[in-house]
Amino acid sequence: MRFLNKIIIFLLYFYTYPTFSSNNFDLMPIEVSKNVFVFIGDNNDASDDNGGAISNTGFIIGENAILVIDAGPSYLYASNVIDIINSYSNLPIKYLVVTHHHADHSFGISKYLEINTEIIMAEAEVERYIKYGNRSLRQLSNNIGEEWFFNTKITSFQYKEKEYPINLDLGTRNIIIELYEEGHSDGDLIVKDINSNTLFVGDLVFGQRAPTSPHANIYNWKNYLDEIIKKDWDILIPGHGDIIKNKEDVLQTKKWITFIDKTAKEASANGISALEIFNKGLPNFIKGYKLAKETWYRDLPVLINKYEFD
């Protein structure tokens, strides 16, 4: 049955999106536990090679309904995911949880609105998605190619204010959604599937990869990571990178954000520029992280500037 699904997925790509036969995402779901699936994003920066599909997304199938975690970077990506889900089940895709507003997690929202999926997203992140989405979409289209963003729109949608935690029943499958305010983003959502003890944490955790911090409150983020480590889970799906089963691996994210935060604060306090730090080379401590150089050069100046004006 699983082999047949793979054949169906291939045919869906080829015939449904012939214009994009050279621009597909090669999505293949990994079943991490019974009826819990993950699409692992490309572990590189967004580019013409990956179409911006750099984050991990997933879906959970209950007896009555399906929940999707994160919309991905575009309408095309979301369409591919929905087709794949439909090859596994004809149940309605009732919920889409968007862990935060960053483009690689949210820009497929409009496709889910077409099929009347309920969007669950922190209110602060809905506001950022609407406010900054079109600018980010233009930048991505220019940087990695318009063809990847065919039909992608930043769409306003009716949003009902919610109280967290949210408890959902997909049909003998219970889900808990929690809100972490002002961490990696202004409103990070995490999703726990009780049946499998699987935790989807968005970009609060990066697996074997340098965590990005453009909108982060690092003090809160570090505390949230401590909470995540203490939680009961068997499988953790980070926003980027490898699936995590060992709680020690969560500490990699904490170590990076602690180090870059300390470096930025000391530089700001002592009048040291990012260029002066860069001229010393990449610190040995961070060389083992995927995308260490790119993330260090991009995020450190932002943090130094932030602390200079705080």
Contacts in CASP RR format, 6 or more apart in sequence:
PFRMAT RR
TARGET T0000
AUTHOR 0000-0000-0000
METHOD contacts of the structure
MODEL  1
MRFLNKIIIFLLYFYTYPTFSSNNFDLMPIEVSKNVFVFIGDNNDASDDN
GGAISNTGFIIGENAILVIDAGPSYLYASNVIDIINSYSNLPIKYLVVTH
HHADHSFGISKYLEINTEIIMAEAEVERYIKYGNRSLRQLSNNIGEEWFF
NTKITSFQYKEKEYPINLDLGTRNIIIELYEEGHSDGDLIVKDINSNTLF
VGDLVFGQRAPTSPHANIYNWKNYLDEIIKKDWDILIPGHGDIIKNKEDV
LQTKKWITFIDKTAKEASANGISALEIFNKGLPNFIKGYKLAKETWYRDL
PVLINKYEFD
2 31 0 8 1.000
5 87 0 8 1.000
5 88 0 8 1.000
6 28 0 8 1.000
8 87 0 8 1.000
9 27 0 8 1.000
9 28 0 8 1.000
9 83 0 8 1.000
9 84 0 8 1.000
9 87 0 8 1.000
12 80 0 8 1.000
12 83 0 8 1.000
12 84 0 8 1.000
12 87 0 8 1.000
13 21 0 8 1.000
13 24 0 8 1.000
13 80 0 8 1.000
14 21 0 8 1.000
16 79 0 8 1.000
16 83 0 8 1.000
17 24 0 8 1.000
17 76 0 8 1.000
17 79 0 8 1.000
17 80 0 8 1.000
19 147 0 8 1.000
19 150 0 8 1.000
20 76 0 8 1.000
20 147 0 8 1.000
20 150 0 8 1.000
23 51 0 8 1.000
23 76 0 8 1.000
23 147 0 8 1.000
23 148 0 8 1.000
24 80 0 8 1.000
25 50 0 8 1.000
25 51 0 8 1.000
25 53 0 8 1.000
25 76 0 8 1.000
25 77 0 8 1.000
25 80 0 8 1.000
27 39 0 8 1.000
27 53 0 8 1.000
27 77 0 8 1.000
27 80 0 8 1.000
27 81 0 8 1.000
27 84 0 8 1.000
28 39 0 8 1.000
29 37 0 8 1.000
29 38 0 8 1.000
29 39 0 8 1.000
29 58 0 8 1.000
29 59 0 8 1.000
29 84 0 8 1.000
29 88 0 8 1.000
30 37 0 8 1.000
30 38 0 8 1.000
30 39 0 8 1.000
30 40 0 8 1.000
30 243 0 8 1.000
31 37 0 8 1.000
32 38 0 8 1.000
32 196 0 8 1.000
32 198 0 8 1.000
32 235 0 8 1.000
32 237 0 8 1.000
32 243 0 8 1.000
33 193 0 8 1.000
33 195 0 8 1.000
33 196 0 8 1.000
33 198 0 8 1.000
33 235 0 8 1.000
34 195 0 8 1.000
34 196 0 8 1.000
35 60 0 8 1.000
35 61 0 8 1.000
35 62 0 8 1.000
35 173 0 8 1.000
36 60 0 8 1.000
36 61 0 8 1.000
36 193 0 8 1.000
36 196 0 8 1.000
36 198 0 8 1.000
36 235 0 8 1.000
37 58 0 8 1.000
37 59 0 8 1.000
37 60 0 8 1.000
37 61 0 8 1.000
37 88 0 8 1.000
38 56 0 8 1.000
38 57 0 8 1.000
38 58 0 8 1.000
38 237 0 8 1.000
38 243 0 8 1.000
39 56 0 8 1.000
39 57 0 8 1.000
39 58 0 8 1.000
39 81 0 8 1.000
40 56 0 8 1.000
40 241 0 8 1.000
40 242 0 8 1.000
40 243 0 8 1.000
41 50 0 8 1.000
41 53 0 8 1.000
41 54 0 8 1.000
41 55 0 8 1.000
41 56 0 8 1.000
41 57 0 8 1.000
41 240 0 8 1.000
41 241 0 8 1.000
42 49 0 8 1.000
42 50 0 8 1.000
42 52 0 8 1.000
42 53 0 8 1.000
42 54 0 8 1.000
43 54 0 8 1.000
43 208 0 8 1.000
43 209 0 8 1.000
43 240 0 8 1.000
43 241 0 8 1.000
43 290 0 8 1.000
43 291 0 8 1.000
44 50 0 8 1.000
44 54 0 8 1.000
44 291 0 8 1.000
45 54 0 8 1.000
45 291 0 8 1.000
45 294 0 8 1.000
46 52 0 8 1.000
46 54 0 8 1.000
46 73 0 8 1.000
46 103 0 8 1.000
46 104 0 8 1.000
46 140 0 8 1.000
46 143 0 8 1.000
46 144 0 8 1.000
47 144 0 8 1.000
48 144 0 8 1.000
48 145 0 8 1.000
48 148 0 8 1.000
51 73 0 8 1.000
51 74 0 8 1.000
51 77 0 8 1.000
51 144 0 8 1.000
51 145 0 8 1.000
51 148 0 8 1.000
52 73 0 8 1.000
52 74 0 8 1.000
52 77 0 8 1.000
52 103 0 8 1.000
52 104 0 8 1.000
52 140 0 8 1.000
52 144 0 8 1.000
52 148 0 8 1.000
53 72 0 8 1.000
53 73 0 8 1.000
53 77 0 8 1.000
53 104 0 8 1.000
54 73 0 8 1.000
54 104 0 8 1.000
54 240 0 8 1.000
55 70 0 8 1.000
55 72 0 8 1.000
55 73 0 8 1.000
55 102 0 8 1.000
55 104 0 8 1.000
55 105 0 8 1.000
55 202 0 8 1.000
55 203 0 8 1.000
55 239 0 8 1.000
55 240 0 8 1.000
56 70 0 8 1.000
56 202 0 8 1.000
56 237 0 8 1.000
56 238 0 8 1.000
56 239 0 8 1.000
56 240 0 8 1.000
56 241 0 8 1.000
57 68 0 8 1.000
57 69 0 8 1.000
57 70 0 8 1.000
57 71 0 8 1.000
57 72 0 8 1.000
57 81 0 8 1.000
57 105 0 8 1.000
58 68 0 8 1.000
58 69 0 8 1.000
58 70 0 8 1.000
58 81 0 8 1.000
58 200 0 8 1.000
58 237 0 8 1.000
59 66 0 8 1.000
59 67 0 8 1.000
59 68 0 8 1.000
59 69 0 8 1.000
59 81 0 8 1.000
59 85 0 8 1.000
59 93 0 8 1.000
60 66 0 8 1.000
60 67 0 8 1.000
60 69 0 8 1.000
60 170 0 8 1.000
60 173 0 8 1.000
60 175 0 8 1.000
60 193 0 8 1.000
61 88 0 8 1.000
61 89 0 8 1.000
61 91 0 8 1.000
61 170 0 8 1.000
61 173 0 8 1.000
62 91 0 8 1.000
62 170 0 8 1.000
62 171 0 8 1.000
62 172 0 8 1.000
62 173 0 8 1.000
63 170 0 8 1.000
63 171 0 8 1.000
63 172 0 8 1.000
63 173 0 8 1.000
64 91 0 8 1.000
64 169 0 8 1.000
64 170 0 8 1.000
64 171 0 8 1.000
65 91 0 8 1.000
65 92 0 8 1.000
65 93 0 8 1.000
65 94 0 8 1.000
65 95 0 8 1.000
65 170 0 8 1.000
65 171 0 8 1.000
66 85 0 8 1.000
66 89 0 8 1.000
66 91 0 8 1.000
66 92 0 8 1.000
66 93 0 8 1.000
66 94 0 8 1.000
66 95 0 8 1.000
66 170 0 8 1.000
67 93 0 8 1.000
67 94 0 8 1.000
67 95 0 8 1.000
67 96 0 8 1.000
67 97 0 8 1.000
67 168 0 8 1.000
67 170 0 8 1.000
67 175 0 8 1.000
67 191 0 8 1.000
68 81 0 8 1.000
68 85 0 8 1.000
68 93 0 8 1.000
68 95 0 8 1.000
68 96 0 8 1.000
68 97 0 8 1.000
68 112 0 8 1.000
68 117 0 8 1.000
69 97 0 8 1.000
69 99 0 8 1.000
69 191 0 8 1.000
69 200 0 8 1.000
69 202 0 8 1.000
69 237 0 8 1.000
70 96 0 8 1.000
70 97 0 8 1.000
70 98 0 8 1.000
70 99 0 8 1.000
70 105 0 8 1.000
70 106 0 8 1.000
70 202 0 8 1.000
70 239 0 8 1.000
71 77 0 8 1.000
71 78 0 8 1.000
71 96 0 8 1.000
71 98 0 8 1.000
71 105 0 8 1.000
71 106 0 8 1.000
71 107 0 8 1.000
71 108 0 8 1.000
71 109 0 8 1.000
71 111 0 8 1.000
71 112 0 8 1.000
72 78 0 8 1.000
72 81 0 8 1.000
72 104 0 8 1.000
72 105 0 8 1.000
72 106 0 8 1.000
72 107 0 8 1.000
72 108 0 8 1.000
73 103 0 8 1.000
73 104 0 8 1.000
73 105 0 8 1.000
73 107 0 8 1.000
73 108 0 8 1.000
73 140 0 8 1.000
73 148 0 8 1.000
74 107 0 8 1.000
74 108 0 8 1.000
74 148 0 8 1.000
74 149 0 8 1.000
74 150 0 8 1.000
74 152 0 8 1.000
75 107 0 8 1.000
75 108 0 8 1.000
75 110 0 8 1.000
75 111 0 8 1.000
75 149 0 8 1.000
75 150 0 8 1.000
75 151 0 8 1.000
75 152 0 8 1.000
75 153 0 8 1.000
76 148 0 8 1.000
76 149 0 8 1.000
76 150 0 8 1.000
76 151 0 8 1.000
76 152 0 8 1.000
77 108 0 8 1.000
78 108 0 8 1.000
78 109 0 8 1.000
78 110 0 8 1.000
78 111 0 8 1.000
78 112 0 8 1.000
79 111 0 8 1.000
82 93 0 8 1.000
82 111 0 8 1.000
82 112 0 8 1.000
82 115 0 8 1.000
85 93 0 8 1.000
93 112 0 8 1.000
93 115 0 8 1.000
93 117 0 8 1.000
94 117 0 8 1.000
94 118 0 8 1.000
94 170 0 8 1.000
95 117 0 8 1.000
95 118 0 8 1.000
95 120 0 8 1.000
95 168 0 8 1.000
96 109 0 8 1.000
96 112 0 8 1.000
96 117 0 8 1.000
96 118 0 8 1.000
96 119 0 8 1.000
96 120 0 8 1.000
97 120 0 8 1.000
97 121 0 8 1.000
97 177 0 8 1.000
97 189 0 8 1.000
97 191 0 8 1.000
97 200 0 8 1.000
98 105 0 8 1.000
98 106 0 8 1.000
98 109 0 8 1.000
98 119 0 8 1.000
98 120 0 8 1.000
98 121 0 8 1.000
98 125 0 8 1.000
98 129 0 8 1.000
98 189 0 8 1.000
99 105 0 8 1.000
99 188 0 8 1.000
99 189 0 8 1.000
99 190 0 8 1.000
99 191 0 8 1.000
99 200 0 8 1.000
99 201 0 8 1.000
99 202 0 8 1.000
99 203 0 8 1.000
99 239 0 8 1.000
100 106 0 8 1.000
100 122 0 8 1.000
100 125 0 8 1.000
100 184 0 8 1.000
100 185 0 8 1.000
100 186 0 8 1.000
100 187 0 8 1.000
100 188 0 8 1.000
100 189 0 8 1.000
100 202 0 8 1.000
100 203 0 8 1.000
101 121 0 8 1.000
101 125 0 8 1.000
101 126 0 8 1.000
101 128 0 8 1.000
101 129 0 8 1.000
101 132 0 8 1.000
101 133 0 8 1.000
101 185 0 8 1.000
102 185 0 8 1.000
102 203 0 8 1.000
103 133 0 8 1.000
103 136 0 8 1.000
103 137 0 8 1.000
103 140 0 8 1.000
105 202 0 8 1.000
105 203 0 8 1.000
105 239 0 8 1.000
106 121 0 8 1.000
106 125 0 8 1.000
106 129 0 8 1.000
107 133 0 8 1.000
107 136 0 8 1.000
107 137 0 8 1.000
107 140 0 8 1.000
107 149 0 8 1.000
107 152 0 8 1.000
107 154 0 8 1.000
108 152 0 8 1.000
109 119 0 8 1.000
109 129 0 8 1.000
109 155 0 8 1.000
109 157 0 8 1.000
110 151 0 8 1.000
110 152 0 8 1.000
110 153 0 8 1.000
110 154 0 8 1.000
110 155 0 8 1.000
112 119 0 8 1.000
113 119 0 8 1.000
113 155 0 8 1.000
113 157 0 8 1.000
119 157 0 8 1.000
119 159 0 8 1.000
120 162 0 8 1.000
120 166 0 8 1.000
120 177 0 8 1.000
120 189 0 8 1.000
121 129 0 8 1.000
121 159 0 8 1.000
121 189 0 8 1.000
122 179 0 8 1.000
122 181 0 8 1.000
122 185 0 8 1.000
122 186 0 8 1.000
122 187 0 8 1.000
122 188 0 8 1.000
122 189 0 8 1.000
123 159 0 8 1.000
123 161 0 8 1.000
123 162 0 8 1.000
124 181 0 8 1.000
124 185 0 8 1.000
124 186 0 8 1.000
124 187 0 8 1.000
125 185 0 8 1.000
125 186 0 8 1.000
125 187 0 8 1.000
126 159 0 8 1.000
128 185 0 8 1.000
128 186 0 8 1.000
128 215 0 8 1.000
129 154 0 8 1.000
130 154 0 8 1.000
130 156 0 8 1.000
133 154 0 8 1.000
134 154 0 8 1.000
137 149 0 8 1.000
137 152 0 8 1.000
137 154 0 8 1.000
140 148 0 8 1.000
140 149 0 8 1.000
141 148 0 8 1.000
141 149 0 8 1.000
164 177 0 8 1.000
164 178 0 8 1.000
164 179 0 8 1.000
165 176 0 8 1.000
165 177 0 8 1.000
165 178 0 8 1.000
165 179 0 8 1.000
166 175 0 8 1.000
166 176 0 8 1.000
166 177 0 8 1.000
167 174 0 8 1.000
167 175 0 8 1.000
167 176 0 8 1.000
167 177 0 8 1.000
168 174 0 8 1.000
168 175 0 8 1.000
168 176 0 8 1.000
168 177 0 8 1.000
169 175 0 8 1.000
172 195 0 8 1.000
173 193 0 8 1.000
173 194 0 8 1.000
173 195 0 8 1.000
174 193 0 8 1.000
174 194 0 8 1.000
174 195 0 8 1.000
175 191 0 8 1.000
175 192 0 8 1.000
175 193 0 8 1.000
175 194 0 8 1.000
176 191 0 8 1.000
176 192 0 8 1.000
176 194 0 8 1.000
177 189 0 8 1.000
177 190 0 8 1.000
177 191 0 8 1.000
177 192 0 8 1.000
178 189 0 8 1.000
178 190 0 8 1.000
178 192 0 8 1.000
179 187 0 8 1.000
179 188 0 8 1.000
179 189 0 8 1.000
180 187 0 8 1.000
180 188 0 8 1.000
180 189 0 8 1.000
180 190 0 8 1.000
180 204 0 8 1.000
180 220 0 8 1.000
180 224 0 8 1.000
181 187 0 8 1.000
181 188 0 8 1.000
181 220 0 8 1.000
182 217 0 8 1.000
182 220 0 8 1.000
183 204 0 8 1.000
183 216 0 8 1.000
183 217 0 8 1.000
183 218 0 8 1.000
183 220 0 8 1.000
183 221 0 8 1.000
183 224 0 8 1.000
184 202 0 8 1.000
184 203 0 8 1.000
184 204 0 8 1.000
184 211 0 8 1.000
184 213 0 8 1.000
184 215 0 8 1.000
184 216 0 8 1.000
184 221 0 8 1.000
185 203 0 8 1.000
185 215 0 8 1.000
185 216 0 8 1.000
186 215 0 8 1.000
188 201 0 8 1.000
188 202 0 8 1.000
188 203 0 8 1.000
188 204 0 8 1.000
188 224 0 8 1.000
189 202 0 8 1.000
190 199 0 8 1.000
190 200 0 8 1.000
190 201 0 8 1.000
190 202 0 8 1.000
190 204 0 8 1.000
190 228 0 8 1.000
191 199 0 8 1.000
191 200 0 8 1.000
192 198 0 8 1.000
192 199 0 8 1.000
192 200 0 8 1.000
192 231 0 8 1.000
192 233 0 8 1.000
193 199 0 8 1.000
193 200 0 8 1.000
196 234 0 8 1.000
196 235 0 8 1.000
197 232 0 8 1.000
197 233 0 8 1.000
197 234 0 8 1.000
197 235 0 8 1.000
198 233 0 8 1.000
198 234 0 8 1.000
198 235 0 8 1.000
198 236 0 8 1.000
198 237 0 8 1.000
199 228 0 8 1.000
199 231 0 8 1.000
199 233 0 8 1.000
199 235 0 8 1.000
199 236 0 8 1.000
199 237 0 8 1.000
200 237 0 8 1.000
200 239 0 8 1.000
201 228 0 8 1.000
201 236 0 8 1.000
201 237 0 8 1.000
201 238 0 8 1.000
201 239 0 8 1.000
202 237 0 8 1.000
202 238 0 8 1.000
202 239 0 8 1.000
203 211 0 8 1.000
203 212 0 8 1.000
203 238 0 8 1.000
203 239 0 8 1.000
203 240 0 8 1.000
204 221 0 8 1.000
204 224 0 8 1.000
204 225 0 8 1.000
204 228 0 8 1.000
204 239 0 8 1.000
204 253 0 8 1.000
205 211 0 8 1.000
205 225 0 8 1.000
205 228 0 8 1.000
205 236 0 8 1.000
205 238 0 8 1.000
205 239 0 8 1.000
205 244 0 8 1.000
205 250 0 8 1.000
205 253 0 8 1.000
206 212 0 8 1.000
206 238 0 8 1.000
206 239 0 8 1.000
206 240 0 8 1.000
206 241 0 8 1.000
206 252 0 8 1.000
206 253 0 8 1.000
206 256 0 8 1.000
207 238 0 8 1.000
207 239 0 8 1.000
207 240 0 8 1.000
207 241 0 8 1.000
207 242 0 8 1.000
207 244 0 8 1.000
207 249 0 8 1.000
207 252 0 8 1.000
207 253 0 8 1.000
208 241 0 8 1.000
208 242 0 8 1.000
208 249 0 8 1.000
208 252 0 8 1.000
208 289 0 8 1.000
208 290 0 8 1.000
209 240 0 8 1.000
209 241 0 8 1.000
209 289 0 8 1.000
209 290 0 8 1.000
209 291 0 8 1.000
210 256 0 8 1.000
210 286 0 8 1.000
210 289 0 8 1.000
210 290 0 8 1.000
210 291 0 8 1.000
210 292 0 8 1.000
210 294 0 8 1.000
210 295 0 8 1.000
210 296 0 8 1.000
211 253 0 8 1.000
211 256 0 8 1.000
211 257 0 8 1.000
211 295 0 8 1.000
212 295 0 8 1.000
212 298 0 8 1.000
212 299 0 8 1.000
213 221 0 8 1.000
213 257 0 8 1.000
213 260 0 8 1.000
213 299 0 8 1.000
213 302 0 8 1.000
213 303 0 8 1.000
214 299 0 8 1.000
214 302 0 8 1.000
216 257 0 8 1.000
218 257 0 8 1.000
218 258 0 8 1.000
218 261 0 8 1.000
221 257 0 8 1.000
222 254 0 8 1.000
222 257 0 8 1.000
222 258 0 8 1.000
225 250 0 8 1.000
225 251 0 8 1.000
225 253 0 8 1.000
225 254 0 8 1.000
226 254 0 8 1.000
228 236 0 8 1.000
228 250 0 8 1.000
229 247 0 8 1.000
229 250 0 8 1.000
229 251 0 8 1.000
234 245 0 8 1.000
235 243 0 8 1.000
235 244 0 8 1.000
235 245 0 8 1.000
236 243 0 8 1.000
236 244 0 8 1.000
236 245 0 8 1.000
236 250 0 8 1.000
237 243 0 8 1.000
237 244 0 8 1.000
238 244 0 8 1.000
238 253 0 8 1.000
241 290 0 8 1.000
242 249 0 8 1.000
244 250 0 8 1.000
252 289 0 8 1.000
255 285 0 8 1.000
256 286 0 8 1.000
256 289 0 8 1.000
259 283 0 8 1.000
259 285 0 8 1.000
259 286 0 8 1.000
260 296 0 8 1.000
260 299 0 8 1.000
260 300 0 8 1.000
260 303 0 8 1.000
261 303 0 8 1.000
263 277 0 8 1.000
263 283 0 8 1.000
263 300 0 8 1.000
264 300 0 8 1.000
264 303 0 8 1.000
264 304 0 8 1.000
264 306 0 8 1.000
264 307 0 8 1.000
265 307 0 8 1.000
266 272 0 8 1.000
267 273 0 8 1.000
267 274 0 8 1.000
267 276 0 8 1.000
267 277 0 8 1.000
267 300 0 8 1.000
267 304 0 8 1.000
268 304 0 8 1.000
268 307 0 8 1.000
268 308 0 8 1.000
269 307 0 8 1.000
273 304 0 8 1.000
274 300 0 8 1.000
274 301 0 8 1.000
274 304 0 8 1.000
277 300 0 8 1.000
278 297 0 8 1.000
278 300 0 8 1.000
282 292 0 8 1.000
282 293 0 8 1.000
282 296 0 8 1.000
283 296 0 8 1.000
286 292 0 8 1.000
286 296 0 8 1.000
289 295 0 8 1.000
END
